[in-house]
Amino acid sequence: QVSYGSTNAKLSNKDDYPYFSRTIPPDSIQGAAMWRFIKRFEVPLVTFMYQEEPYGEGLWQMVSDASSHVGEAWRVMPVCVRYMPGAYDVEEAREKINRAIGMAARVILMAFTADQAASLIPIASEMGLIGSGYQVVGSEAMPYMNHKGHVGVGWMYFSPVSRGRLFPRFADMWRNMTAEDVMGEVAMKHYGIDLFRNPLNLTKV
């Protein structure tokens, strides 16, 4: 299995997921970057808002563990927002945003998926959490909000994916690959691709 968007760090455990691979970095990279951001810019106090599901909880746990490891758990204060994929409870969101405002931190880290951010950000903007007086930094799933009119100058987000100096070679590799390179007889033997319970030649696509 190859995933383009599964970022949960637990999937890196090859004992549990021996046949899983991905083309996007795990959240452990992003979580480490969040803590380094706090340390690098000497942020004294941070409110960490996250959604109550594996993506948000995973990022919060990584930052929490990193801060605890160096005896600075007090530096990052959590605000957990219930994951609401259906009807979005605006009043519940307002209560969580008020809690974040009451913590008095001027730097807010947010870890939300795009769908949840689309509901939360306008409310946060209306209540003054996003704007003058606060620096909000979103997780990698939130950059598109920069084009929605609810955030202005200073909006930041983490991006665990970049085009480094070796990217041209990576792009060339994909441009030159053919199906034979992956599913051909030589490739099948070399990579052991066909060692599944149900052989690939019996699979319907």
Buried (B, 14 or more C-beta within 10 A) or exposed (E): EEEEEBBBBEBBEEEEBEEBEBEBBBBBBBBBBBBEBBBEEEBEBBBBBBBEBBBBBBBBBBBBEBBEEEEEEEBBBBBBBEBBEEEBBEEEBBEBBEBBBEBEBBBBBBBBBEBBBBBBBBBBBEBEBBBEEBBBBBBBBBBEBBEEEBBEEEBBBBEBEEEEEEEEEEEEEEEEEEEEEEEEEEBBEEEEEEEEEEEEEEEEE
